[in-house]
Amino acid sequence: MAFERPSIIRPPSEWKSYYLPITRGCSNNTCSFCGYYGSKLRLRPLDEVKEEIDALALYKNSGIFLSSIPRTVYEIGKMWYGKRVFLQDGDALIYPFSKLKGVLEYLNDKFPDIERIGTYATPKDILRRDIDELKELKRLKLGIFYQGIESGDDDVLRKVKKGADYSQIVEAGRKAKEAGIALSVTVILGLGGVEGTHRHALETARILTEVDPDYGGALTLTLVPGTPLYDEWKRGEFSLLSPFEALEELEMIIANSSFSNCFFSSMHASNYFSIRGMLPKEKRRILEELRDVLTRRDLSLLRPDHLRGL
Ligand code: SF4
């Protein structure tokens, strides 16, 4: 079956990247809140990936278009400034090691000015690689893993079928660090529902402290129609937090976590209120901002629901 190019889903910080699909879907397609739920993993043939890299190089070096190459390649290529590449899709680190190496070598060969290549990676994808393999990928400029931690609460992780538990997530983070690969993680406010909010927040603060990532981001749970969690909510078996309850979780997470040096933000469009800054350096300022909003309880200070996005 021909490989179908996935739509572009990427971390906000990859906005300057060339988006190169090497997979489609996600190998761990069980997370009950995620749009990738039930998706079929497809691996793109290495030859086809190389063909796209060749076409991109021809276009960037000589302005030549090939009619056999999808327009998207040129649309993304036109805006691309040549320094960063983001490998699609949901967990591109699942791509077989020798082939992944092949992609990275080819990219480096055709675009020697590339500074960093990034990918989404599940904890199991990282654990599946031995440390020498990870170091080899790093040598080939795979410089950042984006990982959804979602929660530090094992009950929540189990319920949402994350496919990894607390200790596996911590171990994966340790391994990435040992290989010198930067780690950018996200957690989801509200994933424990109303009943589990305290435990979810405190355990999430604990896992963030243990993983000690370079970048951390909070998202707010947004239910996706067609996913099991959406259906649970419809049946009244899962309760969503109110906007201020979600911010209370964020406050608890920031207050109870401890980082060496982490850029933390809640700038993502799913959030009701944005904070950003370096932790621990700006912890006090961030907590003051959050506590001020929580004290005032003024809805006009929050992003309205119709402007929130996934
Ligand atoms: S591992 Fe990530 S991309 Fe895959 S289903 Fe879970 S949340 Fe979605």
Boltz pocket constraint, residues with backbone or C-beta under 6 A from the ligand:
constraints:
  - pocket:
      binder: B
      contacts: [[A, 26], [A, 27], [A, 28], [A, 29], [A, 30], [A, 31], [A, 34], [A, 35], [A, 36], [A, 37], [A, 90], [A, 91], [A, 122], [A, 148], [A, 161], [A, 162]]
      max_distance: 6.0
